[in-house]
Amino acid sequence: MQTAILSSRLFLVLTAAASLFAANPRPVVLTTDCGADMDDQWALAHLVLSPEFDVRAVVTTHVGKWKSLPAPAAESSARNARDVLAHMPVRTKAVVMPGSSVPLTSRAPLPNPGVDRIISESKSFTRDRRLTVLVIGAATDTASAIMTDPSIADRIEIIAMGFKGWAEGGDEFNIQNDPIAWQVI
């Protein structure tokens, strides 16, 4: 039941984003805990198959304390993402980079290839033409990118799955997994 609710919320987020930018593909970096539940695999497949999106990179991350991926979590998630992409009938495959396998424990960034990729992908964007960072898992790498290069805030926009619902609000699974990262964002 909870997976169905998460999947339907994710579908609504992706559909809303797609409808806004159908004419020009929206450049996206996806951060995901691909492999924890099937919703992230579905979201990745949807993104790469949708002409509305230009998926530049996939940064994989940890799941948190309630679920697990084999250690190191970010690399396990990367293997899952690469497997999904291998089955997609697309010409250009998005680059998959492992991010952090652990959440932030302080307001110090956790350097890793995923953080570097978010920063490098953002370099050709501006305040008026931003790169979308779609966060559907832990936000460790997005927060670490912001702390590593604060000017990135002028080049990216973050669309995140992080709250239970409009009316009631509340901390969702992804928020509880990485509260310091969400405070940074």
N, C-alpha and C positions, 0 to 999 in steps of 0.2 A: 504494500500500500504506500509506504513512504517513498520507495523508488519511483512509483508511478506519479506521485505528486511532484517529486523533484524533476522527473522527466518532462512532465507537462509544464512546469515553470520554466525549465530550460528551453523548451520548444517555444514558449511565448516570448522569452527574451531574444532568442535567435530570429524568430519571425519578425518581431518589431524592428530589430536592427536591420534585417534584410530588406524590409519594405522601404526603409529610408534611403537606401543607397543602391537600388536596383540598376540604375543607369550607369553608374561608374562603380566598379568593384571597390568595396571598402577594404583598405589594407588592414590586416589583422595579425596580431600575435596572440595565440591562444596559450594560456597557462592552465594546466590541467593535472589532476591526479588520476589519469587514465588507467583503468584497470581495477579501481576500488569498487566501482559499480558500473553497470553497463551504460549509464546515462552519458558519461564522458566519451565513450567510444562512439555512441550515436551522434553526439554533438560534433565530434571531429569529422565523422563521415558527412554529416549534413553541411558543415562549413566548406569542406573541400569540394563537394559536389555542387554547391550553390554558386551560380555565376555572380551573385551579388557580393561575394567575398573574394579577396585576394589574400590567402593565408600565407604569410611570409615565413612564419616559424611557429613551432610548437615547443613550449618550455614545460617540462614535466616536473612534478613536485611530489612531496609526501602527502599522506592521507590524514595523519593526525593520530590521536591516541585511541580512538574508538574502533578504527579499522586498520588493516595493515596491508602492505605490499611486501614481498620479499626484499630484504636489505641488499644493497642500498635502494631505498624506496624510489628515488627520482629516476634511477636507471631502470628499475623494474617497470615503472610507469612509461619510460621512454620506449622500452621494448614493446609494450602494449600499443602505444601510439604508432610505432613503426609498422607493427603487424596490421593495424587498421589501414594505414596508408598504402601498404603493399597490396591490399585488396581493392583499392579504389581505382576506377577507370579514368584517371586524370593524367595529363601529359607531364605536368611538373609537380613533383612531390614536395611538400613543405619540409623544411629542415627541422629535425627533431633534436632538441638539446636538453639534456638532463639539468635540472635546477637543483634546488636544495632538497635534501632528504630529511631535514629537520626544521621545525619552526624557529622563528626568531626567539631568543631568550633575553635580548636587550635591544636598544635602538642602534645597534651596530650592524651594518650590512653583512650578509653571508655571501662572499664572492664565489661565483661559480660560472660555468659556461652559459647557463641560461640567463643570468643577469647580464653578462657581457652581450649576449645576443639581443636582449630587449633594448639595451642602450644603443648598440650599433644599428639596429633596425630603425630606431627613432631619429637617427642623425639627419636623414634627408627630409624630415618633417618640420613644420613650423606651427606657430600659434594658430594660424588660419587654416592650416591643412595638417591635421593631427593623425598620428597612427593610433588605431584602436588596440588596446590591450584588453582582451576578453578573459576575465578571471573566473574560472568555473571550478576552482579547487582552492588550495591554500594560496595565500597572497604573499608568501615569503619572498619570492623572486621579484615581484613587482615592487614591493616595498624596498628591497635591497637595491634595486635599480634606482629608485628615487633617492635613497640615501647616498648611493655612490656618485650619482650625477644629478644633483638637484635641478639642473636646467632641463631635464627630461620632462618636468611638469609642464613646460611650455610646448612640448612636442607630442604628448600622448593624451588620449582620453581613456579612461578606465570604465569599462562596463563590467559589472561584477554580479555574481549570484551570491548574495550574502545575507539576505534578510527573509524572514518567514512570509511576510506579506505586507501589503500597503497599509491596511487599517491597523493591524496589531503590532507590526514591527517585530522586534525581538531578534536575538542572535540565532542565526542559522548554523548548521553544522560547520561550514567553512570558516565562519567567524570564530567559533569556539576552538577550532584547531590551531588558530594562528592570531590571537588577539593583538599582539604587538604590531604585527604587519598591518592589520586593519587600522590601528591607531595611527600609524605612519601615513597610510593612504588618506 
